[in-house]
Amino acid sequence: MSDVEIKTVGFDARFPNTNQTKHCWQNYVDYFKCISARGEEFKPCQDFKAAYQQLCPNDWVAKWDEQREEGVFPTKLNI
């Protein structure tokens, strides 16, 4: 059996409450802004991606991805 490291997103003082909806949203937005500015290989961008993948329900991400592709996402992601 291989060693599997399980990690969760660390504490973010901007989101002190147990409801992580805003935390999810902000990491999703930050990831796409980050890759727009720095590229996908930039380490902090990957941290945002890991965070939103852990925090956000798959259905939300699918909806937001679809909105981005259609050009109707409610937030500007290009810097």
N, C-alpha and C positions, 0 to 999 in steps of 0.2 A: 504494500500500500504506500502511495506517495505522500509526502508531506504537503498539506494544503494549508496555506496561510489565509485566515479569514480576517478581514479588516472592515471596520465601519468608518463612516465619515467622522472626522474629528469635530470637536465643539467649535461653533462659530458664534461669537458674541453678538453678531447682528441678528441672530435668530435664537433668542433664549427660551422661547416657549416650546412645548412639546409638539405643536402642530408644525410640521416641516414643509408645508406647501410653499411658502415664500422662499425657503432655503432651496428647495427643488428648482423652482422657477429661476431664481437668480443664478444658480450654477449652470443651468441650461443656457441662459442668455450669455453669461460670462464665457462659457466655452466657445460659442460661435463668434463672439466679439474677439476673443483671444486668437482663434485660428485665423480670423480675418486680418488681424494685426501682425501676428507672429508666425503663423503656420502650425500645422497639426503636430509637428515633432517637438514643439516648445513644451518643456516639462510642466509648467504651471497650467497650460491648456489641458494636458492630460489629467491633471488633478481635478479640474472642473468637470471633465467628462466622467471620471470615475465617481465623483460625488453625485452628479445628476443621475447617473445610471443606478446608483444605490438608493437614492432618495425618491426618484420619480416613478410613478406607476407607468408601465409600458404603454398603456393606452394613451396617456397624456403625451408621452414622447412621440408616439406615432402621429397623433393629431398635430402637434407642433411641427414635426418634420414635414407633414403634408402642407401645412400652412406656409412654411418657408419655401417649399417647392413651388407653390402657387403664387407666391409673392404677396400673401395677405397676412403674414405673421405680424402681430400687433406691436412689435418693438423693432427698431432699426438695429441690425446686427453688424453692418459694415461700418468700420471706423474711418 
